[in-house]
Amino acid sequence: MTADSYGRLDDDDYPAYTMGRAAEMLGTTQGFLRAIGEARLITPLRSAGGHRRYSRYQLRIAARARELVDHGTPIEAACRIVILEDQLEEAQRINAEYRRTAESANPTAAG
């Protein structure tokens, strides 16, 4: 790891975790991580040697899928649910941002 890499460990999108470490942190198998990758829930980055690397954001997504699978949801359905939840959260964030922008542009209409 380079000195620059250490500074990026706070970055949610930095691929800091190997597949083995990610599986250990999630309490799951490497096969589960491969399966959600095949379902296109997450796409790990690859190291120069071709090994999968996961970010903290990807681990949070994987943990949510694992929670659904643990409650009996088939993995493909769990991945679709998580994707839809993520899309909804992003849409709500954008909507709130537009609302704030509109209110600041026209403060009399907000009250």
C-alpha positions as CSV (number, residue, x, y, z in Angstrom):
1,M,0.0,0.0,0.0
2,T,1.3,3.4,-0.9
3,A,1.3,6.5,1.3
4,D,-1.5,7.9,-1.0
5,S,-3.5,4.7,-0.4
6,Y,-3.6,5.2,3.4
7,G,-5.2,8.6,2.9
8,R,-8.0,7.1,0.8
9,L,-9.1,4.5,3.5
10,D,-11.7,7.1,4.6
11,D,-13.1,7.1,1.1
12,D,-16.3,4.9,0.9
13,D,-15.6,4.1,-2.7
14,Y,-11.9,3.1,-2.3
15,P,-11.5,-0.7,-3.0
16,A,-9.6,-1.5,0.1
17,Y,-10.9,-5.0,0.9
18,T,-9.9,-8.3,-0.7
19,M,-12.6,-10.9,-1.4
20,G,-11.5,-13.0,1.6
21,R,-11.5,-10.0,4.0
22,A,-14.9,-8.8,2.6
23,A,-16.4,-12.2,3.1
24,E,-15.0,-12.4,6.6
25,M,-16.3,-8.9,7.5
26,L,-19.8,-9.8,6.2
27,G,-19.8,-13.3,7.8
28,T,-20.5,-14.9,4.5
29,T,-18.7,-16.9,1.8
30,Q,-16.7,-15.8,-1.2
31,G,-19.2,-17.7,-3.3
32,F,-21.9,-15.3,-2.0
33,L,-19.8,-12.3,-3.1
34,R,-19.3,-13.9,-6.5
35,A,-23.1,-14.6,-6.8
36,I,-24.0,-11.0,-6.1
37,G,-21.4,-9.9,-8.6
38,E,-22.9,-12.2,-11.2
39,A,-26.3,-10.7,-10.4
40,R,-24.7,-7.3,-11.0
41,L,-25.5,-6.0,-7.6
42,I,-21.9,-4.9,-7.1
43,T,-18.9,-4.9,-9.5
44,P,-15.7,-5.1,-7.5
45,L,-12.6,-3.5,-8.9
46,R,-9.7,-5.7,-9.9
47,S,-6.2,-5.4,-8.6
48,A,-3.3,-5.4,-11.0
49,G,-3.1,-9.2,-10.3
50,G,-6.8,-9.6,-11.2
51,H,-8.0,-10.1,-7.6
52,R,-11.4,-8.6,-6.6
53,R,-11.3,-5.5,-4.3
54,Y,-14.4,-4.2,-2.5
55,S,-15.2,-0.7,-1.1
56,R,-17.0,0.0,2.1
57,Y,-20.0,1.2,0.1
58,Q,-20.1,-2.2,-1.8
59,L,-19.8,-4.0,1.6
60,R,-22.9,-2.1,2.9
61,I,-24.8,-3.1,-0.3
62,A,-23.6,-6.7,0.1
63,A,-24.6,-6.8,3.8
64,R,-28.2,-5.6,2.9
65,A,-28.4,-8.4,0.3
66,R,-27.1,-10.9,2.8
67,E,-29.8,-9.8,5.3
68,L,-32.5,-10.4,2.8
69,V,-31.1,-13.8,1.8
70,D,-30.8,-14.8,5.4
71,H,-34.5,-14.1,5.7
72,G,-35.4,-16.5,2.9
73,T,-35.3,-14.2,-0.1
74,P,-33.8,-15.8,-3.2
75,I,-30.5,-14.1,-4.1
76,E,-31.6,-12.8,-7.5
77,A,-34.7,-11.2,-5.8
78,A,-32.6,-9.8,-3.0
79,C,-30.2,-8.2,-5.4
80,R,-33.1,-6.6,-7.3
81,I,-34.6,-5.3,-4.1
82,V,-31.4,-3.8,-3.0
83,I,-30.9,-2.1,-6.4
84,L,-34.4,-0.7,-6.2
85,E,-33.9,0.5,-2.6
86,D,-30.6,2.2,-3.7
87,Q,-32.4,3.9,-6.7
88,L,-35.2,5.1,-4.5
89,E,-32.8,6.6,-2.0
90,E,-30.9,8.4,-4.8
91,A,-34.2,9.7,-6.3
92,Q,-35.3,11.0,-2.9
93,R,-31.9,12.7,-2.3
94,I,-32.1,14.4,-5.8
95,N,-35.8,15.4,-5.1
96,A,-34.8,17.0,-1.8
97,E,-31.9,18.8,-3.4
98,Y,-34.3,20.2,-6.1
99,R,-36.8,21.2,-3.5
100,R,-34.1,23.1,-1.5
101,T,-32.9,24.9,-4.7
102,A,-36.5,25.9,-5.6
103,E,-37.2,27.2,-2.1
104,S,-34.0,29.2,-2.1
105,A,-34.8,30.7,-5.5
106,N,-38.3,31.6,-4.5
107,P,-38.5,31.9,-0.7
108,T,-42.0,33.4,-0.7
109,A,-43.5,30.3,-2.4
110,A,-42.1,28.0,0.4
111,G,-44.0,29.6,3.3
